[in-house]
Amino acid sequence: MKQIFSTLVLLIATVTVFSQDIKLKDGIVLLDGKEVFTYEKQNWGDMEIHLYALGTKDAVLYMKKNSNETPTFYDDDFTQIRFLTFGKLLETKTDKPWPKLIEWIFQNKVFDQTGQFSEEKVDLMIKNYDENITARTVR
């Protein structure tokens, strides 16, 4: 019984130690309390978010929650993530709040704690998670 309890405590501790704390506050994206990007929400505050490099106001990431033109049917909703510095797009059925989505991108090492993006990691994330939803949708 002690081994099971010890294993459970170790697993919980590992998850909390390696998780990052992403917060969106007053136009700033904070990663473990450190400013990484500035942001701006548009389209009634929840449908689109733009992330900008600190100090330069250069757009680096654009994310949009897309209703797939069926606002009352939620099963076909998806999120578009545009890596603006590389001109690349990822579409996924992931329906996470913005901080969790940014954390997911960070955990895939697409950007580091200074806000620098890796094109190699962007390509890998697109290869692994892109569902190419727009191309598969009949309009």
C-alpha positions as CSV (number, residue, x, y, z in Angstrom):
1,M,0.0,0.0,0.0
2,K,2.9,2.4,0.8
3,Q,4.4,1.7,-2.6
4,I,1.2,2.6,-4.4
5,F,0.8,5.8,-2.4
6,S,4.5,6.7,-3.0
7,T,4.1,6.0,-6.7
8,L,1.0,8.2,-6.9
9,V,2.7,11.0,-5.0
10,L,5.7,10.8,-7.3
11,L,3.5,11.0,-10.4
12,I,1.6,14.0,-9.2
13,A,4.8,15.7,-8.2
14,T,6.3,15.0,-11.6
15,V,3.3,16.5,-13.4
16,T,3.3,19.6,-11.3
17,V,7.1,20.1,-11.5
18,F,7.2,19.9,-15.3
19,S,4.0,21.9,-16.1
20,Q,4.3,25.5,-17.1
21,D,2.2,28.3,-15.7
22,I,0.8,30.3,-18.6
23,K,-1.3,33.4,-17.8
24,L,-2.9,36.1,-19.9
25,K,-3.1,39.3,-18.0
26,D,-3.5,42.9,-19.1
27,G,-2.3,42.3,-22.6
28,I,0.8,40.3,-21.5
29,V,1.4,36.5,-21.8
30,L,3.3,35.4,-18.7
31,L,5.2,32.1,-18.6
32,D,6.0,31.2,-15.0
33,G,5.6,34.9,-14.2
34,K,8.0,36.1,-16.9
35,E,6.7,38.3,-19.8
36,V,7.1,36.4,-23.1
37,F,4.6,38.0,-25.5
38,T,2.0,40.7,-25.7
39,Y,-1.5,39.8,-26.9
40,E,-4.7,41.2,-28.2
41,K,-8.0,39.5,-28.3
42,Q,-10.5,40.3,-31.1
43,N,-13.9,39.4,-32.3
44,W,-15.9,39.6,-29.0
45,G,-12.8,38.7,-27.0
46,D,-12.8,34.9,-27.4
47,M,-12.7,34.0,-31.1
48,E,-9.3,35.4,-32.1
49,I,-6.0,36.2,-30.4
50,H,-2.9,37.8,-31.7
51,L,0.5,37.3,-30.0
52,Y,3.3,39.8,-30.5
53,A,7.0,39.8,-29.8
54,L,7.9,41.8,-26.7
55,G,9.0,45.4,-27.5
56,T,8.7,45.1,-31.2
57,K,4.9,44.6,-31.7
58,D,5.7,42.2,-34.5
59,A,2.9,39.6,-34.9
60,V,4.3,36.1,-34.3
61,L,1.2,33.9,-33.7
62,Y,-2.4,34.2,-34.6
63,M,-5.0,31.8,-33.3
64,K,-8.7,31.6,-34.2
65,K,-11.5,29.4,-32.9
66,N,-13.5,28.6,-36.0
67,S,-17.2,27.5,-35.8
68,N,-17.0,26.1,-39.4
69,E,-19.9,28.3,-40.2
70,T,-22.3,26.3,-38.0
71,P,-22.6,28.4,-34.9
72,T,-25.2,26.1,-33.2
73,F,-23.4,22.8,-34.0
74,Y,-20.2,22.4,-31.9
75,D,-18.9,19.0,-33.1
76,D,-17.2,20.5,-36.2
77,D,-15.5,23.5,-34.4
78,F,-11.8,23.7,-34.7
79,T,-8.8,26.0,-34.0
80,Q,-6.5,27.5,-36.5
81,I,-3.0,28.4,-35.4
82,R,-0.9,30.5,-37.8
83,F,2.8,30.8,-37.2
84,L,3.2,34.2,-38.8
85,T,7.0,34.4,-38.9
86,F,7.1,31.2,-41.0
87,G,3.8,31.5,-42.9
88,K,2.6,28.1,-41.7
89,L,-0.8,26.9,-40.5
90,L,-2.0,24.2,-38.1
91,E,-5.7,23.3,-37.8
92,T,-6.8,21.1,-34.9
93,K,-10.0,20.0,-33.2
94,T,-8.4,21.0,-29.9
95,D,-10.9,23.2,-28.0
96,K,-8.7,24.5,-25.2
97,P,-8.8,28.0,-23.6
98,W,-6.1,30.3,-24.9
99,P,-3.6,29.8,-21.9
100,K,-3.8,26.0,-22.3
101,L,-3.4,26.2,-26.1
102,I,-0.3,28.5,-25.6
103,E,1.0,26.0,-23.0
104,W,0.5,23.1,-25.5
105,I,2.5,25.0,-28.1
106,F,5.3,25.7,-25.5
107,Q,5.3,22.0,-24.4
108,N,6.0,21.1,-28.0
109,K,9.1,23.4,-27.8
110,V,7.8,25.6,-30.6
111,F,9.0,28.6,-28.7
112,D,11.3,29.0,-25.7
113,Q,11.1,30.9,-22.5
114,T,12.4,34.0,-24.3
115,G,9.6,33.9,-27.0
116,Q,12.0,32.7,-29.7
117,F,10.3,30.3,-32.2
118,S,11.9,27.2,-33.8
119,E,10.9,26.6,-37.4
120,E,12.0,23.0,-37.1
121,K,9.6,22.5,-34.1
122,V,6.8,24.3,-35.9
123,D,7.2,21.9,-38.8
124,L,7.2,18.9,-36.4
125,M,4.1,20.1,-34.6
126,I,2.3,20.6,-37.9
127,K,3.3,17.2,-39.0
128,N,2.1,15.6,-35.8
129,Y,-1.1,17.5,-35.1
130,D,-2.4,19.2,-38.3
131,E,-5.8,17.8,-39.2
132,N,-6.1,19.9,-42.4
133,I,-9.8,20.6,-41.6
134,T,-10.4,23.5,-44.1
135,A,-9.3,21.4,-47.1
136,R,-11.6,18.5,-46.0
137,T,-14.7,20.7,-45.5
138,V,-17.3,21.0,-48.2
139,R,-18.5,24.5,-48.7
